[in-house]
Amino acid sequence: MEKNRCWEKLSRASNPVNKNRAALEILEYQTRQPEFGHLIIFIVVAVLGIAVALLHGIMESFPFGSFF
């Protein structure tokens, strides 16, 4: 966590945010873009994880093992 704070301090020192509304709106948009990308990746990984878990459960429910 401390490393993240250090990086953020360096980032803010080299590229300070202006104290006006337009600059804050741009900053908010720029921070929402990566968060949306992370959300999409989370959904894809979660769906694939659930699909694998269900498929594995179906395969293990048969007594002869590798039916599929």
mmJSON file of the N, C-alpha and C atoms, coordinates in Angstrom:
{"data_MODEL":{"atom_site":{
"group_PDB":["ATOM","ATOM","ATOM","ATOM","ATOM","ATOM","ATOM","ATOM","ATOM","ATOM","ATOM","ATOM","ATOM","ATOM","ATOM","ATOM","ATOM","ATOM","ATOM","ATOM","ATOM","ATOM","ATOM","ATOM","ATOM","ATOM","ATOM","ATOM","ATOM","ATOM","ATOM","ATOM","ATOM","ATOM","ATOM","ATOM","ATOM","ATOM","ATOM","ATOM","ATOM","ATOM","ATOM","ATOM","ATOM","ATOM","ATOM","ATOM","ATOM","ATOM","ATOM","ATOM","ATOM","ATOM","ATOM","ATOM","ATOM","ATOM","ATOM","ATOM","ATOM","ATOM","ATOM","ATOM","ATOM","ATOM","ATOM","ATOM","ATOM","ATOM","ATOM","ATOM","ATOM","ATOM","ATOM","ATOM","ATOM","ATOM","ATOM","ATOM","ATOM","ATOM","ATOM","ATOM","ATOM","ATOM","ATOM","ATOM","ATOM","ATOM","ATOM","ATOM","ATOM","ATOM","ATOM","ATOM","ATOM","ATOM","ATOM","ATOM","ATOM","ATOM","ATOM","ATOM","ATOM","ATOM","ATOM","ATOM","ATOM","ATOM","ATOM","ATOM","ATOM","ATOM","ATOM","ATOM","ATOM","ATOM","ATOM","ATOM","ATOM","ATOM","ATOM","ATOM","ATOM","ATOM","ATOM","ATOM","ATOM","ATOM","ATOM","ATOM","ATOM","ATOM","ATOM","ATOM","ATOM","ATOM","ATOM","ATOM","ATOM","ATOM","ATOM","ATOM","ATOM","ATOM","ATOM","ATOM","ATOM","ATOM","ATOM","ATOM","ATOM","ATOM","ATOM","ATOM","ATOM","ATOM","ATOM","ATOM","ATOM","ATOM","ATOM","ATOM","ATOM","ATOM","ATOM","ATOM","ATOM","ATOM","ATOM","ATOM","ATOM","ATOM","ATOM","ATOM","ATOM","ATOM","ATOM","ATOM","ATOM","ATOM","ATOM","ATOM","ATOM","ATOM","ATOM","ATOM","ATOM","ATOM","ATOM","ATOM","ATOM","ATOM","ATOM","ATOM","ATOM","ATOM","ATOM","ATOM","ATOM","ATOM","ATOM","ATOM"],
"id":[1,2,3,4,5,6,7,8,9,10,11,12,13,14,15,16,17,18,19,20,21,22,23,24,25,26,27,28,29,30,31,32,33,34,35,36,37,38,39,40,41,42,43,44,45,46,47,48,49,50,51,52,53,54,55,56,57,58,59,60,61,62,63,64,65,66,67,68,69,70,71,72,73,74,75,76,77,78,79,80,81,82,83,84,85,86,87,88,89,90,91,92,93,94,95,96,97,98,99,100,101,102,103,104,105,106,107,108,109,110,111,112,113,114,115,116,117,118,119,120,121,122,123,124,125,126,127,128,129,130,131,132,133,134,135,136,137,138,139,140,141,142,143,144,145,146,147,148,149,150,151,152,153,154,155,156,157,158,159,160,161,162,163,164,165,166,167,168,169,170,171,172,173,174,175,176,177,178,179,180,181,182,183,184,185,186,187,188,189,190,191,192,193,194,195,196,197,198,199,200,201,202,203,204],
"type_symbol":["N","C","C","N","C","C","N","C","C","N","C","C","N","C","C","N","C","C","N","C","C","N","C","C","N","C","C","N","C","C","N","C","C","N","C","C","N","C","C","N","C","C","N","C","C","N","C","C","N","C","C","N","C","C","N","C","C","N","C","C","N","C","C","N","C","C","N","C","C","N","C","C","N","C","C","N","C","C","N","C","C","N","C","C","N","C","C","N","C","C","N","C","C","N","C","C","N","C","C","N","C","C","N","C","C","N","C","C","N","C","C","N","C","C","N","C","C","N","C","C","N","C","C","N","C","C","N","C","C","N","C","C","N","C","C","N","C","C","N","C","C","N","C","C","N","C","C","N","C","C","N","C","C","N","C","C","N","C","C","N","C","C","N","C","C","N","C","C","N","C","C","N","C","C","N","C","C","N","C","C","N","C","C","N","C","C","N","C","C","N","C","C","N","C","C","N","C","C","N","C","C","N","C","C"],
"label_atom_id":["N","CA","C","N","CA","C","N","CA","C","N","CA","C","N","CA","C","N","CA","C","N","CA","C","N","CA","C","N","CA","C","N","CA","C","N","CA","C","N","CA","C","N","CA","C","N","CA","C","N","CA","C","N","CA","C","N","CA","C","N","CA","C","N","CA","C","N","CA","C","N","CA","C","N","CA","C","N","CA","C","N","CA","C","N","CA","C","N","CA","C","N","CA","C","N","CA","C","N","CA","C","N","CA","C","N","CA","C","N","CA","C","N","CA","C","N","CA","C","N","CA","C","N","CA","C","N","CA","C","N","CA","C","N","CA","C","N","CA","C","N","CA","C","N","CA","C","N","CA","C","N","CA","C","N","CA","C","N","CA","C","N","CA","C","N","CA","C","N","CA","C","N","CA","C","N","CA","C","N","CA","C","N","CA","C","N","CA","C","N","CA","C","N","CA","C","N","CA","C","N","CA","C","N","CA","C","N","CA","C","N","CA","C","N","CA","C","N","CA","C","N","CA","C","N","CA","C","N","CA","C","N","CA","C","N","CA","C"],
"label_alt_id":[null,null,null,null,null,null,null,null,null,null,null,null,null,null,null,null,null,null,null,null,null,null,null,null,null,null,null,null,null,null,null,null,null,null,null,null,null,null,null,null,null,null,null,null,null,null,null,null,null,null,null,null,null,null,null,null,null,null,null,null,null,null,null,null,null,null,null,null,null,null,null,null,null,null,null,null,null,null,null,null,null,null,null,null,null,null,null,null,null,null,null,null,null,null,null,null,null,null,null,null,null,null,null,null,null,null,null,null,null,null,null,null,null,null,null,null,null,null,null,null,null,null,null,null,null,null,null,null,null,null,null,null,null,null,null,null,null,null,null,null,null,null,null,null,null,null,null,null,null,null,null,null,null,null,null,null,null,null,null,null,null,null,null,null,null,null,null,null,null,null,null,null,null,null,null,null,null,null,null,null,null,null,null,null,null,null,null,null,null,null,null,null,null,null,null,null,null,null,null,null,null,null,null,null],
"label_comp_id":["MET","MET","MET","GLU","GLU","GLU","LYS","LYS","LYS","ASN","ASN","ASN","ARG","ARG","ARG","CYS","CYS","CYS","TRP","TRP","TRP","GLU","GLU","GLU","LYS","LYS","LYS","LEU","LEU","LEU","SER","SER","SER","ARG","ARG","ARG","ALA","ALA","ALA","SER","SER","SER","ASN","ASN","ASN","PRO","PRO","PRO","VAL","VAL","VAL","ASN","ASN","ASN","LYS","LYS","LYS","ASN","ASN","ASN","ARG","ARG","ARG","ALA","ALA","ALA","ALA","ALA","ALA","LEU","LEU","LEU","GLU","GLU","GLU","ILE","ILE","ILE","LEU","LEU","LEU","GLU","GLU","GLU","TYR","TYR","TYR","GLN","GLN","GLN","THR","THR","THR","ARG","ARG","ARG","GLN","GLN","GLN","PRO","PRO","PRO","GLU","GLU","GLU","PHE","PHE","PHE","GLY","GLY","GLY","HIS","HIS","HIS","LEU","LEU","LEU","ILE","ILE","ILE","ILE","ILE","ILE","PHE","PHE","PHE","ILE","ILE","ILE","VAL","VAL","VAL","VAL","VAL","VAL","ALA","ALA","ALA","VAL","VAL","VAL","LEU","LEU","LEU","GLY","GLY","GLY","ILE","ILE","ILE","ALA","ALA","ALA","VAL","VAL","VAL","ALA","ALA","ALA","LEU","LEU","LEU","LEU","LEU","LEU","HIS","HIS","HIS","GLY","GLY","GLY","ILE","ILE","ILE","MET","MET","MET","GLU","GLU","GLU","SER","SER","SER","PHE","PHE","PHE","PRO","PRO","PRO","PHE","PHE","PHE","GLY","GLY","GLY","SER","SER","SER","PHE","PHE","PHE","PHE","PHE","PHE"],
"label_asym_id":["A","A","A","A","A","A","A","A","A","A","A","A","A","A","A","A","A","A","A","A","A","A","A","A","A","A","A","A","A","A","A","A","A","A","A","A","A","A","A","A","A","A","A","A","A","A","A","A","A","A","A","A","A","A","A","A","A","A","A","A","A","A","A","A","A","A","A","A","A","A","A","A","A","A","A","A","A","A","A","A","A","A","A","A","A","A","A","A","A","A","A","A","A","A","A","A","A","A","A","A","A","A","A","A","A","A","A","A","A","A","A","A","A","A","A","A","A","A","A","A","A","A","A","A","A","A","A","A","A","A","A","A","A","A","A","A","A","A","A","A","A","A","A","A","A","A","A","A","A","A","A","A","A","A","A","A","A","A","A","A","A","A","A","A","A","A","A","A","A","A","A","A","A","A","A","A","A","A","A","A","A","A","A","A","A","A","A","A","A","A","A","A","A","A","A","A","A","A","A","A","A","A","A","A"],
"label_entity_id":["1","1","1","1","1","1","1","1","1","1","1","1","1","1","1","1","1","1","1","1","1","1","1","1","1","1","1","1","1","1","1","1","1","1","1","1","1","1","1","1","1","1","1","1","1","1","1","1","1","1","1","1","1","1","1","1","1","1","1","1","1","1","1","1","1","1","1","1","1","1","1","1","1","1","1","1","1","1","1","1","1","1","1","1","1","1","1","1","1","1","1","1","1","1","1","1","1","1","1","1","1","1","1","1","1","1","1","1","1","1","1","1","1","1","1","1","1","1","1","1","1","1","1","1","1","1","1","1","1","1","1","1","1","1","1","1","1","1","1","1","1","1","1","1","1","1","1","1","1","1","1","1","1","1","1","1","1","1","1","1","1","1","1","1","1","1","1","1","1","1","1","1","1","1","1","1","1","1","1","1","1","1","1","1","1","1","1","1","1","1","1","1","1","1","1","1","1","1","1","1","1","1","1","1"],
"label_seq_id":[1,1,1,2,2,2,3,3,3,4,4,4,5,5,5,6,6,6,7,7,7,8,8,8,9,9,9,10,10,10,11,11,11,12,12,12,13,13,13,14,14,14,15,15,15,16,16,16,17,17,17,18,18,18,19,19,19,20,20,20,21,21,21,22,22,22,23,23,23,24,24,24,25,25,25,26,26,26,27,27,27,28,28,28,29,29,29,30,30,30,31,31,31,32,32,32,33,33,33,34,34,34,35,35,35,36,36,36,37,37,37,38,38,38,39,39,39,40,40,40,41,41,41,42,42,42,43,43,43,44,44,44,45,45,45,46,46,46,47,47,47,48,48,48,49,49,49,50,50,50,51,51,51,52,52,52,53,53,53,54,54,54,55,55,55,56,56,56,57,57,57,58,58,58,59,59,59,60,60,60,61,61,61,62,62,62,63,63,63,64,64,64,65,65,65,66,66,66,67,67,67,68,68,68],
"pdbx_PDB_ins_code":[null,null,null,null,null,null,null,null,null,null,null,null,null,null,null,null,null,null,null,null,null,null,null,null,null,null,null,null,null,null,null,null,null,null,null,null,null,null,null,null,null,null,null,null,null,null,null,null,null,null,null,null,null,null,null,null,null,null,null,null,null,null,null,null,null,null,null,null,null,null,null,null,null,null,null,null,null,null,null,null,null,null,null,null,null,null,null,null,null,null,null,null,null,null,null,null,null,null,null,null,null,null,null,null,null,null,null,null,null,null,null,null,null,null,null,null,null,null,null,null,null,null,null,null,null,null,null,null,null,null,null,null,null,null,null,null,null,null,null,null,null,null,null,null,null,null,null,null,null,null,null,null,null,null,null,null,null,null,null,null,null,null,null,null,null,null,null,null,null,null,null,null,null,null,null,null,null,null,null,null,null,null,null,null,null,null,null,null,null,null,null,null,null,null,null,null,null,null,null,null,null,null,null,null],
"Cartn_x":[0.824,0.0,0.87,1.963,2.845,3.46,3.78,4.358,3.364,2.087,1.052,0.953,1.031,0.962,2.159,3.325,4.531,4.385,3.894,3.693,2.69,1.621,0.601,1.158,1.976,2.593,3.486,4.277,5.143,4.323,3.254,2.395,1.73,1.236,0.573,1.574,2.802,3.816,4.23,4.335,4.752,3.605,2.365,1.204,0.077,0.172,-0.847,-2.205,-3.253,-4.621,-5.008,-5.523,-5.998,-7.24,-7.483,-8.6,-9.854,-10.105,-11.332,-12.22,-13.459,-14.449,-14.119,-13.68,-13.391,-12.26,-11.223,-10.096,-10.532,-11.379,-11.866,-12.772,-13.572,-14.416,-13.568,-12.517,-11.609,-10.933,-10.475,-9.83,-10.796,-12.046,-13.039,-13.281,-13.387,-13.594,-12.407,-11.193,-9.995,-9.867,-10.41,-10.356,-11.492,-12.598,-13.71,-13.414,-12.656,-12.339,-11.622,-10.53,-9.876,-10.752,-11.55,-12.427,-13.46,-13.973,-14.919,-14.238,-13.007,-12.248,-12.032,-11.738,-11.567,-12.881,-13.995,-15.298,-15.586,-15.285,-15.507,-14.649,-13.38,-12.495,-13.021,-13.496,-14.054,-15.247,-16.134,-17.327,-16.933,-15.999,-15.562,-14.944,-14.057,-13.403,-14.426,-15.371,-16.384,-17.263,-17.686,-18.524,-17.752,-16.503,-15.696,-15.464,-15.232,-15.035,-16.275,-17.427,-18.677,-18.929,-18.662,-18.867,-17.96,-16.699,-15.774,-16.212,-16.647,-17.093,-18.318,-19.263,-20.456,-20.106,-19.272,-18.879,-18.118,-17.228,-16.475,-17.43,-18.419,-19.397,-20.223,-20.57,-21.336,-20.484,-19.224,-18.35,-18.105,-17.968,-17.699,-18.942,-20.125,-21.347,-21.571,-20.898,-21.041,-20.057,-20.477,-19.596,-18.417,-18.535,-17.458,-16.485,-16.541,-15.517,-15.565,-14.818,-14.673,-15.717,-16.939,-18.037,-17.962,-17.541,-17.497,-16.166],
"Cartn_y":[-1.189,0.0,1.254,1.211,2.37,2.679,1.646,1.843,2.572,2.23,2.872,4.355,4.681,6.084,6.86,6.233,6.886,7.16,6.192,6.383,7.496,7.529,8.554,9.938,10.069,11.365,11.819,10.902,11.268,11.647,10.917,11.201,12.562,12.858,14.153,15.298,15.055,16.104,16.443,15.451,15.699,16.174,15.865,16.236,16.683,17.88,18.314,18.549,18.412,18.616,20.054,20.71,22.085,22.068,23.177,23.252,23.846,23.496,23.977,22.8,23.101,22.055,21.216,21.847,21.12,20.117,20.513,19.617,18.436,18.692,17.61,16.654,17.175,16.304,15.422,15.976,15.184,14.107,14.468,13.489,12.377,12.738,11.728,10.777,11.312,10.482,9.554,10.09,9.278,8.179,8.37,7.316,6.313,6.733,5.799,4.837,5.267,4.4,3.123,3.191,1.938,1.091,1.733,0.976,0.198,0.774,0.061,-1.125,-0.941,-2.037,-3.166,-2.822,-3.836,-4.568,-3.854,-4.477,-5.494,-5.145,-6.064,-7.316,-7.135,-8.28,-9.155,-8.541,-9.299,-10.137,-9.541,-10.263,-11.449,-11.245,-12.338,-13.469,-13.121,-14.151,-14.868,-14.131,-14.752,-15.715,-15.306,-16.175,-17.436,-17.273,-18.447,-19.351,-18.768,-19.569,-20.358,-19.73,-20.425,-21.528,-21.246,-22.254,-23.462,-23.215,-24.324,-25.112,-24.415,-25.104,-25.964,-25.442,-26.225,-27.416,-27.207,-28.298,-29.368,-28.953,-29.909,-30.687,-30.005,-30.674,-31.678,-31.35,-32.289,-33.504,-33.281,-34.405,-35.31,-34.744,-35.546,-36.281,-35.872,-36.533,-37.878,-38.113,-39.389,-40.395,-41.625,-42.613,-43.043,-42.895,-43.343,-42.221,-41.13,-40.104,-39.23,-39.57,-38.676,-38.978,-38.665,-38.862,-37.839,-36.606,-35.518,-35.453],
"Cartn_z":[0.0,0.0,0.0,0.721,0.795,-0.564,-1.343,-2.665,-3.562,-3.465,-4.258,-3.916,-2.647,-2.237,-2.764,-2.742,-3.241,-4.734,-5.481,-6.917,-7.166,-6.375,-6.561,-6.269,-5.237,-4.93,-6.074,-6.628,-7.75,-8.973,-9.219,-10.36,-10.218,-9.042,-8.814,-8.835,-8.381,-8.384,-9.815,-10.672,-12.048,-12.932,-12.545,-13.341,-12.418,-11.855,-10.889,-11.54,-10.753,-11.227,-10.946,-11.972,-11.769,-10.891,-10.239,-9.307,-9.961,-11.21,-11.833,-12.215,-12.515,-12.76,-13.999,-15.057,-16.294,-16.082,-15.358,-15.104,-14.243,-13.258,-12.405,-13.171,-14.095,-14.906,-15.821,-16.393,-17.23,-16.397,-15.203,-14.317,-13.944,-13.644,-13.302,-14.472,-15.682,-16.875,-17.09,-16.908,-17.105,-16.057,-14.87,-13.86,-14.038,-14.638,-14.869,-16.016,-17.009,-18.139,-17.714,-16.951,-16.543,-15.623,-14.784,-13.894,-14.696,-15.766,-16.614,-17.286,-17.719,-18.308,-17.318,-16.064,-15.024,-14.772,-14.823,-14.617,-15.726,-16.961,-18.085,-17.912,-17.55,-17.337,-16.205,-15.112,-13.996,-14.44,-15.227,-15.678,-16.557,-17.471,-18.353,-17.535,-16.6,-15.784,-14.901,-14.338,-13.486,-14.279,-15.472,-16.304,-16.696,-17.099,-17.457,-16.249,-15.098,-13.889,-13.521,-13.62,-13.323,-14.344,-15.63,-16.668,-16.442,-16.094,-15.837,-14.608,-13.572,-12.361,-12.639,-13.404,-13.733,-14.607,-15.61,-16.497,-15.727,-14.845,-14.038,-13.123,-12.574,-11.726,-12.489,-13.732,-14.562,-14.884,-15.243,-15.588,-14.387,-13.218,-12.018,-11.529,-11.994,-11.526,-12.224,-13.34,-14.021,-13.429,-13.244,-12.608,-13.469,-14.778,-15.644,-16.012,-15.323,-15.401,-16.642,-17.641,-18.808,-19.871,-19.587,-20.527,-21.648,-21.317,-22.298,-22.948],
"occupancy":[1.0,1.0,1.0,1.0,1.0,1.0,1.0,1.0,1.0,1.0,1.0,1.0,1.0,1.0,1.0,1.0,1.0,1.0,1.0,1.0,1.0,1.0,1.0,1.0,1.0,1.0,1.0,1.0,1.0,1.0,1.0,1.0,1.0,1.0,1.0,1.0,1.0,1.0,1.0,1.0,1.0,1.0,1.0,1.0,1.0,1.0,1.0,1.0,1.0,1.0,1.0,1.0,1.0,1.0,1.0,1.0,1.0,1.0,1.0,1.0,1.0,1.0,1.0,1.0,1.0,1.0,1.0,1.0,1.0,1.0,1.0,1.0,1.0,1.0,1.0,1.0,1.0,1.0,1.0,1.0,1.0,1.0,1.0,1.0,1.0,1.0,1.0,1.0,1.0,1.0,1.0,1.0,1.0,1.0,1.0,1.0,1.0,1.0,1.0,1.0,1.0,1.0,1.0,1.0,1.0,1.0,1.0,1.0,1.0,1.0,1.0,1.0,1.0,1.0,1.0,1.0,1.0,1.0,1.0,1.0,1.0,1.0,1.0,1.0,1.0,1.0,1.0,1.0,1.0,1.0,1.0,1.0,1.0,1.0,1.0,1.0,1.0,1.0,1.0,1.0,1.0,1.0,1.0,1.0,1.0,1.0,1.0,1.0,1.0,1.0,1.0,1.0,1.0,1.0,1.0,1.0,1.0,1.0,1.0,1.0,1.0,1.0,1.0,1.0,1.0,1.0,1.0,1.0,1.0,1.0,1.0,1.0,1.0,1.0,1.0,1.0,1.0,1.0,1.0,1.0,1.0,1.0,1.0,1.0,1.0,1.0,1.0,1.0,1.0,1.0,1.0,1.0,1.0,1.0,1.0,1.0,1.0,1.0,1.0,1.0,1.0,1.0,1.0,1.0],
"B_iso_or_equiv":[0.0,0.0,0.0,0.0,0.0,0.0,0.0,0.0,0.0,0.0,0.0,0.0,0.0,0.0,0.0,0.0,0.0,0.0,0.0,0.0,0.0,0.0,0.0,0.0,0.0,0.0,0.0,0.0,0.0,0.0,0.0,0.0,0.0,0.0,0.0,0.0,0.0,0.0,0.0,0.0,0.0,0.0,0.0,0.0,0.0,0.0,0.0,0.0,0.0,0.0,0.0,0.0,0.0,0.0,0.0,0.0,0.0,0.0,0.0,0.0,0.0,0.0,0.0,0.0,0.0,0.0,0.0,0.0,0.0,0.0,0.0,0.0,0.0,0.0,0.0,0.0,0.0,0.0,0.0,0.0,0.0,0.0,0.0,0.0,0.0,0.0,0.0,0.0,0.0,0.0,0.0,0.0,0.0,0.0,0.0,0.0,0.0,0.0,0.0,0.0,0.0,0.0,0.0,0.0,0.0,0.0,0.0,0.0,0.0,0.0,0.0,0.0,0.0,0.0,0.0,0.0,0.0,0.0,0.0,0.0,0.0,0.0,0.0,0.0,0.0,0.0,0.0,0.0,0.0,0.0,0.0,0.0,0.0,0.0,0.0,0.0,0.0,0.0,0.0,0.0,0.0,0.0,0.0,0.0,0.0,0.0,0.0,0.0,0.0,0.0,0.0,0.0,0.0,0.0,0.0,0.0,0.0,0.0,0.0,0.0,0.0,0.0,0.0,0.0,0.0,0.0,0.0,0.0,0.0,0.0,0.0,0.0,0.0,0.0,0.0,0.0,0.0,0.0,0.0,0.0,0.0,0.0,0.0,0.0,0.0,0.0,0.0,0.0,0.0,0.0,0.0,0.0,0.0,0.0,0.0,0.0,0.0,0.0,0.0,0.0,0.0,0.0,0.0,0.0],
"pdbx_formal_charge":[null,null,null,null,null,null,null,null,null,null,null,null,null,null,null,null,null,null,null,null,null,null,null,null,null,null,null,null,null,null,null,null,null,null,null,null,null,null,null,null,null,null,null,null,null,null,null,null,null,null,null,null,null,null,null,null,null,null,null,null,null,null,null,null,null,null,null,null,null,null,null,null,null,null,null,null,null,null,null,null,null,null,null,null,null,null,null,null,null,null,null,null,null,null,null,null,null,null,null,null,null,null,null,null,null,null,null,null,null,null,null,null,null,null,null,null,null,null,null,null,null,null,null,null,null,null,null,null,null,null,null,null,null,null,null,null,null,null,null,null,null,null,null,null,null,null,null,null,null,null,null,null,null,null,null,null,null,null,null,null,null,null,null,null,null,null,null,null,null,null,null,null,null,null,null,null,null,null,null,null,null,null,null,null,null,null,null,null,null,null,null,null,null,null,null,null,null,null,null,null,null,null,null,null],
"auth_seq_id":[1,1,1,2,2,2,3,3,3,4,4,4,5,5,5,6,6,6,7,7,7,8,8,8,9,9,9,10,10,10,11,11,11,12,12,12,13,13,13,14,14,14,15,15,15,16,16,16,17,17,17,18,18,18,19,19,19,20,20,20,21,21,21,22,22,22,23,23,23,24,24,24,25,25,25,26,26,26,27,27,27,28,28,28,29,29,29,30,30,30,31,31,31,32,32,32,33,33,33,34,34,34,35,35,35,36,36,36,37,37,37,38,38,38,39,39,39,40,40,40,41,41,41,42,42,42,43,43,43,44,44,44,45,45,45,46,46,46,47,47,47,48,48,48,49,49,49,50,50,50,51,51,51,52,52,52,53,53,53,54,54,54,55,55,55,56,56,56,57,57,57,58,58,58,59,59,59,60,60,60,61,61,61,62,62,62,63,63,63,64,64,64,65,65,65,66,66,66,67,67,67,68,68,68],
"auth_comp_id":["MET","MET","MET","GLU","GLU","GLU","LYS","LYS","LYS","ASN","ASN","ASN","ARG","ARG","ARG","CYS","CYS","CYS","TRP","TRP","TRP","GLU","GLU","GLU","LYS","LYS","LYS","LEU","LEU","LEU","SER","SER","SER","ARG","ARG","ARG","ALA","ALA","ALA","SER","SER","SER","ASN","ASN","ASN","PRO","PRO","PRO","VAL","VAL","VAL","ASN","ASN","ASN","LYS","LYS","LYS","ASN","ASN","ASN","ARG","ARG","ARG","ALA","ALA","ALA","ALA","ALA","ALA","LEU","LEU","LEU","GLU","GLU","GLU","ILE","ILE","ILE","LEU","LEU","LEU","GLU","GLU","GLU","TYR","TYR","TYR","GLN","GLN","GLN","THR","THR","THR","ARG","ARG","ARG","GLN","GLN","GLN","PRO","PRO","PRO","GLU","GLU","GLU","PHE","PHE","PHE","GLY","GLY","GLY","HIS","HIS","HIS","LEU","LEU","LEU","ILE","ILE","ILE","ILE","ILE","ILE","PHE","PHE","PHE","ILE","ILE","ILE","VAL","VAL","VAL","VAL","VAL","VAL","ALA","ALA","ALA","VAL","VAL","VAL","LEU","LEU","LEU","GLY","GLY","GLY","ILE","ILE","ILE","ALA","ALA","ALA","VAL","VAL","VAL","ALA","ALA","ALA","LEU","LEU","LEU","LEU","LEU","LEU","HIS","HIS","HIS","GLY","GLY","GLY","ILE","ILE","ILE","MET","MET","MET","GLU","GLU","GLU","SER","SER","SER","PHE","PHE","PHE","PRO","PRO","PRO","PHE","PHE","PHE","GLY","GLY","GLY","SER","SER","SER","PHE","PHE","PHE","PHE","PHE","PHE"],
"auth_asym_id":["A","A","A","A","A","A","A","A","A","A","A","A","A","A","A","A","A","A","A","A","A","A","A","A","A","A","A","A","A","A","A","A","A","A","A","A","A","A","A","A","A","A","A","A","A","A","A","A","A","A","A","A","A","A","A","A","A","A","A","A","A","A","A","A","A","A","A","A","A","A","A","A","A","A","A","A","A","A","A","A","A","A","A","A","A","A","A","A","A","A","A","A","A","A","A","A","A","A","A","A","A","A","A","A","A","A","A","A","A","A","A","A","A","A","A","A","A","A","A","A","A","A","A","A","A","A","A","A","A","A","A","A","A","A","A","A","A","A","A","A","A","A","A","A","A","A","A","A","A","A","A","A","A","A","A","A","A","A","A","A","A","A","A","A","A","A","A","A","A","A","A","A","A","A","A","A","A","A","A","A","A","A","A","A","A","A","A","A","A","A","A","A","A","A","A","A","A","A","A","A","A","A","A","A"],
"auth_atom_id":["N","CA","C","N","CA","C","N","CA","C","N","CA","C","N","CA","C","N","CA","C","N","CA","C","N","CA","C","N","CA","C","N","CA","C","N","CA","C","N","CA","C","N","CA","C","N","CA","C","N","CA","C","N","CA","C","N","CA","C","N","CA","C","N","CA","C","N","CA","C","N","CA","C","N","CA","C","N","CA","C","N","CA","C","N","CA","C","N","CA","C","N","CA","C","N","CA","C","N","CA","C","N","CA","C","N","CA","C","N","CA","C","N","CA","C","N","CA","C","N","CA","C","N","CA","C","N","CA","C","N","CA","C","N","CA","C","N","CA","C","N","CA","C","N","CA","C","N","CA","C","N","CA","C","N","CA","C","N","CA","C","N","CA","C","N","CA","C","N","CA","C","N","CA","C","N","CA","C","N","CA","C","N","CA","C","N","CA","C","N","CA","C","N","CA","C","N","CA","C","N","CA","C","N","CA","C","N","CA","C","N","CA","C","N","CA","C","N","CA","C","N","CA","C","N","CA","C","N","CA","C","N","CA","C","N","CA","C"],
"pdbx_PDB_model_num":[1,1,1,1,1,1,1,1,1,1,1,1,1,1,1,1,1,1,1,1,1,1,1,1,1,1,1,1,1,1,1,1,1,1,1,1,1,1,1,1,1,1,1,1,1,1,1,1,1,1,1,1,1,1,1,1,1,1,1,1,1,1,1,1,1,1,1,1,1,1,1,1,1,1,1,1,1,1,1,1,1,1,1,1,1,1,1,1,1,1,1,1,1,1,1,1,1,1,1,1,1,1,1,1,1,1,1,1,1,1,1,1,1,1,1,1,1,1,1,1,1,1,1,1,1,1,1,1,1,1,1,1,1,1,1,1,1,1,1,1,1,1,1,1,1,1,1,1,1,1,1,1,1,1,1,1,1,1,1,1,1,1,1,1,1,1,1,1,1,1,1,1,1,1,1,1,1,1,1,1,1,1,1,1,1,1,1,1,1,1,1,1,1,1,1,1,1,1,1,1,1,1,1,1]
}}}
